[in-house]
């Protein structure tokens, strides 16, 4: 009789404020642990998941000393946290096998080998190879052995509530200069629709489903239309009420795209607007965003009854504070567009074209650590004086310098779109004003 193995899968998270904060309301939540759990045989493996984004830092002695295998994942900024948990686990159990993967490991595959027993520089399916080589093929999930699918263990994702998560594709076909996907060079993959259907089946009924795709849009319009038809079918069967997704700017350049999803239950779309400055977009290689004015994109989406979310990326190394303030002033005084969900700083993520550009121009500040690449820490030499930039970053994190504009903006926005957006959609669209 085979011995049952104890598996602990952790989403490592290093909060930007360096505090043990539980980000329970953050959307989206990390779902990689649930997908990784789908690689293990449930009959031969006792699996536990822990999400530091939702639950705060993992500090349980009992949990850290428990597993035969510790699987660590997380964003680039979580690399140091992976080191912490590896040290803690080995202190408690010197026989534990530590497996690490994710963007940071892919960016630093050789360096990482000094700290972790097994470094996965591939996709989540690589874990199945690790399981087979470490424990034997029988410990790999039957779904993967039969069809090559990792069916997420949603039943173990304790942080999921009325919002569910699925994935219909992987990677992206755009090549934005600052994106880790560009650095990795992985090709865009559209999943088999039957695999998407199986994810929904495992998920069960949810009020809202968020597609975790890096880019929900698809360059193959036939595949995209088939995906939309599946969404319509599942919604008609009461699988979910609404859905949300992230799309690249080129989605809106095809005038038919919005019409195709208009009556499918789409609640909101998120798109990386990054900036309303056309030259800055070109500098970021965001050519797909420079084809038409971003304001028009947002208005068209809202007029179709779909809430629009976006983020801004401010590059203090190439743009002055006055220029960035002018851009924000235009945004908060335009009641026909939503306010940004966040404002981040440009970050030289490892191995991206932007990283090498900053390195060549000596723009990266001294003593920068991987954990500092969190989009809220100043990592590049700014055009303006450092004290002024520090104050500016503090101001934009709370939008304090534009508070007097936000209430009038929200009121006028409501009047403009109250007949276009349903109550739930309107609430989401106005959420960023809080």
Buried (B, 14 or more C-beta within 10 A) or exposed (E): EEEEBBBBBBBBBBBBEEEEBBBEEEEBBBBBBBBBBBBBBBEBBBBBBBBBBBBBBBEEEEBBEBBBBBBBBBBBBBBBBBBBBBEBBBEBBEEBBBBBBBBBBBBBEEEBEEBBBBBBBEBBBBBBBBBBEBBEEEBBBEBBBEEEBBBBBBEBBEBBEEBBBBBBBBBBBBBBBBBBBBBBEBEBEBBEBEBBBBBBEBBEEBEBBBBBBBBBBBEEEEBBEBBBEBBBEBBEEEBBBBBBBBBBBBBBEEEEBBEBBEEBBBBBBBBBBBBBBBEBBEBBBBBBBBEEEBBEBBBBBBBBBBBBBBBBBBBBBBBBBEEBBEBBEEBBEBBBBBBBBBBBBBBBBBBBBBBBBBEEEEBBBEEBEBBBBBBBBBBBBBBBEEEBBEEBBEBBEEBEBBEEBBEEBBEBBBEBBEEBBEEBBBEBBBBBBE
